Every structure is written in structure tokens, then in C-alpha cells.
Amino acid sequence: MRQEGLTNEVQKLRESLDEQEAYKKGFKDDVYECLHQITDFKKLKAGVIRLHKKYVKEEMKKEGGDTDLNQ
């Protein structure tokens, strides 16, 4: 019984680690794609705004925080 509980916990932790690694890889890939536009200011700005909306605002919604930084 105890062994089974520990096995289930290890499985859940591994799944959580896999999800976190996939999220980090996606973020890294998105930043890399954004940096391809470093010579074109307008495209770079649009890419940074997209990254901000995708990663910063998304996290703020999950945490229930305020997304307006100008207050």
C-alpha cells in the first residue's frame, strides 16, 4: 500500500517535470524565433509583445494577479 502510493507520487512528479521541460523548451524556441527579427525593429517589437502576452500575461492570469504594470 505504501509502496503503491510512493510509486504514484513519483509518476506524478515525473509528469510535472516533463510538462515544465516542455514549457521551457517552448519558451526558448519562441525567444529564438523572436531574435531572428533583431535587424527589423518593427518585427522585433511585435515579437517581444507577442512573447509578453503569451508568457507574462498568461502567468498573471493563472496566478490571479494584476496584468497592468502602469498602475
mmCIF file as gemmi writes it, N, C-alpha and C atoms, coordinates in Angstrom:
data_model
loop_
_atom_site.group_PDB
_atom_site.id
_atom_site.type_symbol
_atom_site.label_atom_id
_atom_site.label_alt_id
_atom_site.label_comp_id
_atom_site.label_asym_id
_atom_site.label_entity_id
_atom_site.label_seq_id
_atom_site.pdbx_PDB_ins_code
_atom_site.Cartn_x
_atom_site.Cartn_y
_atom_site.Cartn_z
_atom_site.occupancy
_atom_site.B_iso_or_equiv
_atom_site.pdbx_formal_charge
_atom_site.auth_seq_id
_atom_site.auth_asym_id
_atom_site.pdbx_PDB_model_num
ATOM 1 N N . MET Axp A 1 ? 0.825 -1.195 0 1 0 ? 1 A 1
ATOM 2 C CA . MET Axp A 1 ? 0 0 0 1 0 ? 1 A 1
ATOM 3 C C . MET Axp A 1 ? 0.867 1.255 0 1 0 ? 1 A 1
ATOM 4 N N . ARG Axp A 2 ? 1.825 1.327 0.876 1 0 ? 2 A 1
ATOM 5 C CA . ARG Axp A 2 ? 2.7 2.499 0.936 1 0 ? 2 A 1
ATOM 6 C C . ARG Axp A 2 ? 3.571 2.596 -0.32 1 0 ? 2 A 1
ATOM 7 N N . GLN Axp A 3 ? 4.049 1.461 -0.78 1 0 ? 3 A 1
ATOM 8 C CA . GLN Axp A 3 ? 4.878 1.414 -1.989 1 0 ? 3 A 1
ATOM 9 C C . GLN Axp A 3 ? 4.1 1.93 -3.189 1 0 ? 3 A 1
ATOM 10 N N . GLU Axp A 4 ? 2.831 1.544 -3.262 1 0 ? 4 A 1
ATOM 11 C CA . GLU Axp A 4 ? 1.988 1.977 -4.377 1 0 ? 4 A 1
ATOM 12 C C . GLU Axp A 4 ? 1.782 3.495 -4.348 1 0 ? 4 A 1
ATOM 13 N N . GLY Axp A 5 ? 1.579 4.057 -3.174 1 0 ? 5 A 1
ATOM 14 C CA . GLY Axp A 5 ? 1.41 5.497 -3.026 1 0 ? 5 A 1
ATOM 15 C C . GLY Axp A 5 ? 2.66 6.25 -3.449 1 0 ? 5 A 1
ATOM 16 N N . LEU Axp A 6 ? 3.814 5.735 -3.05 1 0 ? 6 A 1
ATOM 17 C CA . LEU Axp A 6 ? 5.075 6.366 -3.427 1 0 ? 6 A 1
ATOM 18 C C . LEU Axp A 6 ? 5.299 6.276 -4.935 1 0 ? 6 A 1
ATOM 19 N N . THR Axp A 7 ? 4.947 5.147 -5.512 1 0 ? 7 A 1
ATOM 20 C CA . THR Axp A 7 ? 5.089 4.969 -6.955 1 0 ? 7 A 1
ATOM 21 C C . THR Axp A 7 ? 4.205 5.969 -7.707 1 0 ? 7 A 1
ATOM 22 N N . ASN Axp A 8 ? 2.98 6.144 -7.227 1 0 ? 8 A 1
ATOM 23 C CA . ASN Axp A 8 ? 2.071 7.117 -7.857 1 0 ? 8 A 1
ATOM 24 C C . ASN Axp A 8 ? 2.613 8.534 -7.73 1 0 ? 8 A 1
ATOM 25 N N . GLU Axp A 9 ? 3.173 8.872 -6.57 1 0 ? 9 A 1
ATOM 26 C CA . GLU Axp A 9 ? 3.728 10.2 -6.369 1 0 ? 9 A 1
ATOM 27 C C . GLU Axp A 9 ? 4.917 10.451 -7.291 1 0 ? 9 A 1
ATOM 28 N N . VAL Axp A 10 ? 5.778 9.459 -7.436 1 0 ? 10 A 1
ATOM 29 C CA . VAL Axp A 10 ? 6.929 9.584 -8.33 1 0 ? 10 A 1
ATOM 30 C C . VAL Axp A 10 ? 6.451 9.789 -9.767 1 0 ? 10 A 1
ATOM 31 N N . GLN Axp A 11 ? 5.426 9.062 -10.168 1 0 ? 11 A 1
ATOM 32 C CA . GLN Axp A 11 ? 4.881 9.192 -11.525 1 0 ? 11 A 1
ATOM 33 C C . GLN Axp A 11 ? 4.336 10.594 -11.755 1 0 ? 11 A 1
ATOM 34 N N . LYS Axp A 12 ? 3.604 11.136 -10.776 1 0 ? 12 A 1
ATOM 35 C CA . LYS Axp A 12 ? 3.055 12.487 -10.905 1 0 ? 12 A 1
ATOM 36 C C . LYS Axp A 12 ? 4.169 13.526 -10.987 1 0 ? 12 A 1
ATOM 37 N N . LEU Axp A 13 ? 5.206 13.345 -10.193 1 0 ? 13 A 1
ATOM 38 C CA . LEU Axp A 13 ? 6.33 14.277 -10.222 1 0 ? 13 A 1
ATOM 39 C C . LEU Axp A 13 ? 7.059 14.218 -11.553 1 0 ? 13 A 1
ATOM 40 N N . ARG Axp A 14 ? 7.209 13.032 -12.102 1 0 ? 14 A 1
ATOM 41 C CA . ARG Axp A 14 ? 7.849 12.903 -13.419 1 0 ? 14 A 1
ATOM 42 C C . ARG Axp A 14 ? 7.024 13.585 -14.493 1 0 ? 14 A 1
ATOM 43 N N . GLU Axp A 15 ? 5.703 13.432 -14.428 1 0 ? 15 A 1
ATOM 44 C CA . GLU Axp A 15 ? 4.834 14.089 -15.397 1 0 ? 15 A 1
ATOM 45 C C . GLU Axp A 15 ? 4.943 15.606 -15.27 1 0 ? 15 A 1
ATOM 46 N N . SER Axp A 16 ? 4.999 16.089 -14.035 1 0 ? 16 A 1
ATOM 47 C CA . SER Axp A 16 ? 5.142 17.515 -13.8 1 0 ? 16 A 1
ATOM 48 C C . SER Axp A 16 ? 6.467 18.029 -14.365 1 0 ? 16 A 1
ATOM 49 N N . LEU Axp A 17 ? 7.526 17.28 -14.15 1 0 ? 17 A 1
ATOM 50 C CA . LEU Axp A 17 ? 8.835 17.653 -14.694 1 0 ? 17 A 1
ATOM 51 C C . LEU Axp A 17 ? 8.806 17.693 -16.215 1 0 ? 17 A 1
ATOM 52 N N . ASP Axp A 18 ? 8.167 16.706 -16.821 1 0 ? 18 A 1
ATOM 53 C CA . ASP Axp A 18 ? 8.06 16.673 -18.286 1 0 ? 18 A 1
ATOM 54 C C . ASP Axp A 18 ? 7.299 17.891 -18.807 1 0 ? 18 A 1
ATOM 55 N N . GLU Axp A 19 ? 6.213 18.274 -18.115 1 0 ? 19 A 1
ATOM 56 C CA . GLU Axp A 19 ? 5.443 19.448 -18.527 1 0 ? 19 A 1
ATOM 57 C C . GLU Axp A 19 ? 6.283 20.714 -18.4 1 0 ? 19 A 1
ATOM 58 N N . GLN Axp A 20 ? 7.037 20.831 -17.319 1 0 ? 20 A 1
ATOM 59 C CA . GLN Axp A 20 ? 7.879 22.001 -17.113 1 0 ? 20 A 1
ATOM 60 C C . GLN Axp A 20 ? 8.985 22.074 -18.164 1 0 ? 20 A 1
ATOM 61 N N . GLU Axp A 21 ? 9.567 20.952 -18.491 1 0 ? 21 A 1
ATOM 62 C CA . GLU Axp A 21 ? 10.609 20.925 -19.519 1 0 ? 21 A 1
ATOM 63 C C . GLU Axp A 21 ? 10.045 21.316 -20.879 1 0 ? 21 A 1
ATOM 64 N N . ALA Axp A 22 ? 8.845 20.857 -21.186 1 0 ? 22 A 1
ATOM 65 C CA . ALA Axp A 22 ? 8.21 21.209 -22.457 1 0 ? 22 A 1
ATOM 66 C C . ALA Axp A 22 ? 7.909 22.712 -22.5 1 0 ? 22 A 1
ATOM 67 N N . TYR Axp A 23 ? 7.461 23.271 -21.373 1 0 ? 23 A 1
ATOM 68 C CA . TYR Axp A 23 ? 7.189 24.709 -21.295 1 0 ? 23 A 1
ATOM 69 C C . TYR Axp A 23 ? 8.468 25.505 -21.498 1 0 ? 23 A 1
ATOM 70 N N . LYS Axp A 24 ? 9.547 25.089 -20.854 1 0 ? 24 A 1
ATOM 71 C CA . LYS Axp A 24 ? 10.829 25.779 -21.006 1 0 ? 24 A 1
ATOM 72 C C . LYS Axp A 24 ? 11.33 25.686 -22.438 1 0 ? 24 A 1
ATOM 73 N N . LYS Axp A 25 ? 11.18 24.536 -23.059 1 0 ? 25 A 1
ATOM 74 C CA . LYS Axp A 25 ? 11.622 24.363 -24.44 1 0 ? 25 A 1
ATOM 75 C C . LYS Axp A 25 ? 10.805 25.259 -25.369 1 0 ? 25 A 1
ATOM 76 N N . GLY Axp A 26 ? 9.507 25.34 -25.14 1 0 ? 26 A 1
ATOM 77 C CA . GLY Axp A 26 ? 8.656 26.207 -25.945 1 0 ? 26 A 1
ATOM 78 C C . GLY Axp A 26 ? 9.044 27.666 -25.795 1 0 ? 26 A 1
ATOM 79 N N . PHE Axp A 27 ? 9.341 28.087 -24.567 1 0 ? 27 A 1
ATOM 80 C CA . PHE Axp A 27 ? 9.762 29.46 -24.326 1 0 ? 27 A 1
ATOM 81 C C . PHE Axp A 27 ? 11.078 29.749 -25.039 1 0 ? 27 A 1
ATOM 82 N N . LYS Axp A 28 ? 12.012 28.831 -24.904 1 0 ? 28 A 1
ATOM 83 C CA . LYS Axp A 28 ? 13.322 29.006 -25.553 1 0 ? 28 A 1
ATOM 84 C C . LYS Axp A 28 ? 13.165 29.094 -27.064 1 0 ? 28 A 1
ATOM 85 N N . ASP Axp A 29 ? 12.341 28.242 -27.627 1 0 ? 29 A 1
ATOM 86 C CA . ASP Axp A 29 ? 12.109 28.262 -29.071 1 0 ? 29 A 1
ATOM 87 C C . ASP Axp A 29 ? 11.454 29.564 -29.517 1 0 ? 29 A 1
ATOM 88 N N . ASP Axp A 30 ? 10.495 30.056 -28.72 1 0 ? 30 A 1
ATOM 89 C CA . ASP Axp A 30 ? 9.827 31.306 -29.066 1 0 ? 30 A 1
ATOM 90 C C . ASP Axp A 30 ? 10.792 32.493 -28.997 1 0 ? 30 A 1
ATOM 91 N N . VAL Axp A 31 ? 11.658 32.521 -27.996 1 0 ? 31 A 1
ATOM 92 C CA . VAL Axp A 31 ? 12.65 33.595 -27.889 1 0 ? 31 A 1
ATOM 93 C C . VAL Axp A 31 ? 13.609 33.528 -29.072 1 0 ? 31 A 1
ATOM 94 N N . TYR Axp A 32 ? 14.025 32.33 -29.426 1 0 ? 32 A 1
ATOM 95 C CA . TYR Axp A 32 ? 14.928 32.148 -30.559 1 0 ? 32 A 1
ATOM 96 C C . TYR Axp A 32 ? 14.287 32.669 -31.846 1 0 ? 32 A 1
ATOM 97 N N . GLU Axp A 33 ? 13.006 32.354 -32.05 1 0 ? 33 A 1
ATOM 98 C CA . GLU Axp A 33 ? 12.298 32.837 -33.24 1 0 ? 33 A 1
ATOM 99 C C . GLU Axp A 33 ? 12.2 34.359 -33.229 1 0 ? 33 A 1
ATOM 100 N N . CYS Axp A 34 ? 11.966 34.926 -32.06 1 0 ? 34 A 1
ATOM 101 C CA . CYS Axp A 34 ? 11.87 36.383 -31.939 1 0 ? 34 A 1
ATOM 102 C C . CYS Axp A 34 ? 13.211 37.032 -32.283 1 0 ? 34 A 1
ATOM 103 N N . LEU Axp A 35 ? 14.281 36.432 -31.869 1 0 ? 35 A 1
ATOM 104 C CA . LEU Axp A 35 ? 15.605 37.005 -32.106 1 0 ? 35 A 1
ATOM 105 C C . LEU Axp A 35 ? 16.031 36.958 -33.569 1 0 ? 35 A 1
ATOM 106 N N . HIS Axp A 36 ? 15.366 36.157 -34.36 1 0 ? 36 A 1
ATOM 107 C CA . HIS Axp A 36 ? 15.649 36.148 -35.798 1 0 ? 36 A 1
ATOM 108 C C . HIS Axp A 36 ? 15.293 37.487 -36.426 1 0 ? 36 A 1
ATOM 109 N N . GLN Axp A 37 ? 14.444 38.258 -35.753 1 0 ? 37 A 1
ATOM 110 C CA . GLN Axp A 37 ? 13.977 39.535 -36.288 1 0 ? 37 A 1
ATOM 111 C C . GLN Axp A 37 ? 14.763 40.715 -35.72 1 0 ? 37 A 1
ATOM 112 N N . ILE Axp A 38 ? 15.944 40.474 -35.195 1 0 ? 38 A 1
ATOM 113 C CA . ILE Axp A 38 ? 16.689 41.514 -34.489 1 0 ? 38 A 1
ATOM 114 C C . ILE Axp A 38 ? 17.092 42.68 -35.393 1 0 ? 38 A 1
ATOM 115 N N . THR Axp A 39 ? 17.166 42.458 -36.678 1 0 ? 39 A 1
ATOM 116 C CA . THR Axp A 39 ? 17.559 43.539 -37.588 1 0 ? 39 A 1
ATOM 117 C C . THR Axp A 39 ? 16.378 44.421 -37.995 1 0 ? 39 A 1
ATOM 118 N N . ASP Axp A 40 ? 15.163 43.94 -37.813 1 0 ? 40 A 1
ATOM 119 C CA . ASP Axp A 40 ? 13.967 44.707 -38.172 1 0 ? 40 A 1
ATOM 120 C C . ASP Axp A 40 ? 13.238 45.096 -36.889 1 0 ? 40 A 1
ATOM 121 N N . PHE Axp A 41 ? 13.334 46.367 -36.526 1 0 ? 41 A 1
ATOM 122 C CA . PHE Axp A 41 ? 12.798 46.84 -35.253 1 0 ? 41 A 1
ATOM 123 C C . PHE Axp A 41 ? 11.31 46.558 -35.095 1 0 ? 41 A 1
ATOM 124 N N . LYS Axp A 42 ? 10.52 46.795 -36.134 1 0 ? 42 A 1
ATOM 125 C CA . LYS Axp A 42 ? 9.074 46.615 -36.021 1 0 ? 42 A 1
ATOM 126 C C . LYS Axp A 42 ? 8.708 45.148 -35.783 1 0 ? 42 A 1
ATOM 127 N N . LYS Axp A 43 ? 9.364 44.264 -36.5 1 0 ? 43 A 1
ATOM 128 C CA . LYS Axp A 43 ? 9.095 42.835 -36.314 1 0 ? 43 A 1
ATOM 129 C C . LYS Axp A 43 ? 9.593 42.362 -34.954 1 0 ? 43 A 1
ATOM 130 N N . LEU Axp A 44 ? 10.735 42.886 -34.521 1 0 ? 44 A 1
ATOM 131 C CA . LEU Axp A 44 ? 11.265 42.526 -33.208 1 0 ? 44 A 1
ATOM 132 C C . LEU Axp A 44 ? 10.321 42.993 -32.107 1 0 ? 44 A 1
ATOM 133 N N . LYS Axp A 45 ? 9.827 44.208 -32.226 1 0 ? 45 A 1
ATOM 134 C CA . LYS Axp A 45 ? 8.897 44.751 -31.236 1 0 ? 45 A 1
ATOM 135 C C . LYS Axp A 45 ? 7.618 43.915 -31.19 1 0 ? 45 A 1
ATOM 136 N N . ALA Axp A 46 ? 7.105 43.557 -32.35 1 0 ? 46 A 1
ATOM 137 C CA . ALA Axp A 46 ? 5.902 42.729 -32.408 1 0 ? 46 A 1
ATOM 138 C C . ALA Axp A 46 ? 6.157 41.37 -31.765 1 0 ? 46 A 1
ATOM 139 N N . GLY Axp A 47 ? 7.34 40.814 -31.998 1 0 ? 47 A 1
ATOM 140 C CA . GLY Axp A 47 ? 7.683 39.527 -31.397 1 0 ? 47 A 1
ATOM 141 C C . GLY Axp A 47 ? 7.802 39.595 -29.894 1 0 ? 47 A 1
ATOM 142 N N . VAL Axp A 48 ? 8.386 40.679 -29.39 1 0 ? 48 A 1
ATOM 143 C CA . VAL Axp A 48 ? 8.516 40.842 -27.941 1 0 ? 48 A 1
ATOM 144 C C . VAL Axp A 48 ? 7.146 41.03 -27.307 1 0 ? 48 A 1
ATOM 145 N N . ILE Axp A 49 ? 6.289 41.792 -27.959 1 0 ? 49 A 1
ATOM 146 C CA . ILE Axp A 49 ? 4.926 41.972 -27.441 1 0 ? 49 A 1
ATOM 147 C C . ILE Axp A 49 ? 4.189 40.64 -27.411 1 0 ? 49 A 1
ATOM 148 N N . ARG Axp A 50 ? 4.374 39.85 -28.462 1 0 ? 50 A 1
ATOM 149 C CA . ARG Axp A 50 ? 3.742 38.526 -28.514 1 0 ? 50 A 1
ATOM 150 C C . ARG Axp A 50 ? 4.244 37.643 -27.373 1 0 ? 50 A 1
ATOM 151 N N . LEU Axp A 51 ? 5.556 37.661 -27.144 1 0 ? 51 A 1
ATOM 152 C CA . LEU Axp A 51 ? 6.122 36.885 -26.045 1 0 ? 51 A 1
ATOM 153 C C . LEU Axp A 51 ? 5.574 37.346 -24.705 1 0 ? 51 A 1
ATOM 154 N N . HIS Axp A 52 ? 5.466 38.657 -24.534 1 0 ? 52 A 1
ATOM 155 C CA . HIS Axp A 52 ? 4.946 39.202 -23.275 1 0 ? 52 A 1
ATOM 156 C C . HIS Axp A 52 ? 3.508 38.745 -23.049 1 0 ? 52 A 1
ATOM 157 N N . LYS Axp A 53 ? 2.698 38.833 -24.091 1 0 ? 53 A 1
ATOM 158 C CA . LYS Axp A 53 ? 1.301 38.415 -23.96 1 0 ? 53 A 1
ATOM 159 C C . LYS Axp A 53 ? 1.193 36.926 -23.666 1 0 ? 53 A 1
ATOM 160 N N . LYS Axp A 54 ? 2.03 36.161 -24.331 1 0 ? 54 A 1
ATOM 161 C CA . LYS Axp A 54 ? 1.94 34.704 -24.181 1 0 ? 54 A 1
ATOM 162 C C . LYS Axp A 54 ? 2.455 34.228 -22.834 1 0 ? 54 A 1
ATOM 163 N N . TYR Axp A 55 ? 3.562 34.762 -22.373 1 0 ? 55 A 1
ATOM 164 C CA . TYR Axp A 55 ? 4.193 34.22 -21.175 1 0 ? 55 A 1
ATOM 165 C C . TYR Axp A 55 ? 3.937 35.034 -19.912 1 0 ? 55 A 1
ATOM 166 N N . VAL Axp A 56 ? 3.984 36.344 -19.994 1 0 ? 56 A 1
ATOM 167 C CA . VAL Axp A 56 ? 3.814 37.15 -18.783 1 0 ? 56 A 1
ATOM 168 C C . VAL Axp A 56 ? 2.34 37.267 -18.418 1 0 ? 56 A 1
ATOM 169 N N . LYS Axp A 57 ? 1.533 37.689 -19.36 1 0 ? 57 A 1
ATOM 170 C CA . LYS Axp A 57 ? 0.116 37.864 -19.061 1 0 ? 57 A 1
ATOM 171 C C . LYS Axp A 57 ? -0.569 36.541 -18.776 1 0 ? 57 A 1
ATOM 172 N N . GLU Axp A 58 ? -0.144 35.486 -19.453 1 0 ? 58 A 1
ATOM 173 C CA . GLU Axp A 58 ? -0.72 34.16 -19.21 1 0 ? 58 A 1
ATOM 174 C C . GLU Axp A 58 ? -0.438 33.712 -17.778 1 0 ? 58 A 1
ATOM 175 N N . GLU Axp A 59 ? 0.776 33.935 -17.309 1 0 ? 59 A 1
ATOM 176 C CA . GLU Axp A 59 ? 1.139 33.559 -15.95 1 0 ? 59 A 1
ATOM 177 C C . GLU Axp A 59 ? 0.39 34.41 -14.926 1 0 ? 59 A 1
ATOM 178 N N . MET Axp A 60 ? 0.201 35.681 -15.236 1 0 ? 60 A 1
ATOM 179 C CA . MET Axp A 60 ? -0.514 36.559 -14.314 1 0 ? 60 A 1
ATOM 180 C C . MET Axp A 60 ? -1.973 36.12 -14.187 1 0 ? 60 A 1
ATOM 181 N N . LYS Axp A 61 ? -2.57 35.677 -15.287 1 0 ? 61 A 1
ATOM 182 C CA . LYS Axp A 61 ? -3.952 35.196 -15.229 1 0 ? 61 A 1
ATOM 183 C C . LYS Axp A 61 ? -4.045 33.934 -14.385 1 0 ? 61 A 1
ATOM 184 N N . LYS Axp A 62 ? -3.065 33.046 -14.528 1 0 ? 62 A 1
ATOM 185 C CA . LYS Axp A 62 ? -3.064 31.814 -13.746 1 0 ? 62 A 1
ATOM 186 C C . LYS Axp A 62 ? -2.945 32.101 -12.256 1 0 ? 62 A 1
ATOM 187 N N . GLU Axp A 63 ? -2.137 33.098 -11.908 1 0 ? 63 A 1
ATOM 188 C CA . GLU Axp A 63 ? -1.918 33.443 -10.515 1 0 ? 63 A 1
ATOM 189 C C . GLU Axp A 63 ? -2.971 34.397 -9.984 1 0 ? 63 A 1
ATOM 190 N N . GLY Axp A 64 ? -3.785 34.954 -10.869 1 0 ? 64 A 1
ATOM 191 C CA . GLY Axp A 64 ? -4.829 35.878 -10.452 1 0 ? 64 A 1
ATOM 192 C C . GLY Axp A 64 ? -4.287 37.262 -10.149 1 0 ? 64 A 1
ATOM 193 N N . GLY Axp A 65 ? -3.128 37.583 -10.687 1 0 ? 65 A 1
ATOM 194 C CA . GLY Axp A 65 ? -2.516 38.887 -10.431 1 0 ? 65 A 1
ATOM 195 C C . GLY Axp A 65 ? -2.995 39.944 -11.39 1 0 ? 65 A 1
ATOM 196 N N . ASP Axp A 66 ? -2.519 41.167 -11.143 1 0 ? 66 A 1
ATOM 197 C CA . ASP Axp A 66 ? -2.88 42.31 -11.99 1 0 ? 66 A 1
ATOM 198 C C . ASP Axp A 66 ? -1.903 42.368 -13.16 1 0 ? 66 A 1
ATOM 199 N N . THR Axp A 67 ? -2.442 42.445 -14.392 1 0 ? 67 A 1
ATOM 200 C CA . THR Axp A 67 ? -1.578 42.439 -15.571 1 0 ? 67 A 1
ATOM 201 C C . THR Axp A 67 ? -1.173 43.836 -15.997 1 0 ? 67 A 1
ATOM 202 N N . ASP Axp A 68 ? -1.76 44.878 -15.413 1 0 ? 68 A 1
ATOM 203 C CA . ASP Axp A 68 ? -1.422 46.243 -15.788 1 0 ? 68 A 1
ATOM 204 C C . ASP Axp A 68 ? -0.28 46.741 -14.919 1 0 ? 68 A 1
ATOM 205 N N . LEU Axp A 69 ? 0.875 46.929 -15.517 1 0 ? 69 A 1
ATOM 206 C CA . LEU Axp A 69 ? 2.059 47.329 -14.769 1 0 ? 69 A 1
ATOM 207 C C . LEU Axp A 69 ? 2.14 48.831 -14.563 1 0 ? 69 A 1
ATOM 208 N N . ASN Axp A 70 ? 1.28 49.606 -15.213 1 0 ? 70 A 1
ATOM 209 C CA . ASN Axp A 70 ? 1.351 51.067 -15.142 1 0 ? 70 A 1
ATOM 210 C C . ASN Axp A 70 ? 0.588 51.659 -13.963 1 0 ? 70 A 1
ATOM 211 N N . GLN Axp A 71 ? 0.014 50.874 -13.124 1 0 ? 71 A 1
ATOM 212 C CA . GLN Axp A 71 ? -0.778 51.403 -12.017 1 0 ? 71 A 1
ATOM 213 C C . GLN Axp A 71 ? 0.088 51.799 -10.864 1 0 ? 71 A 1
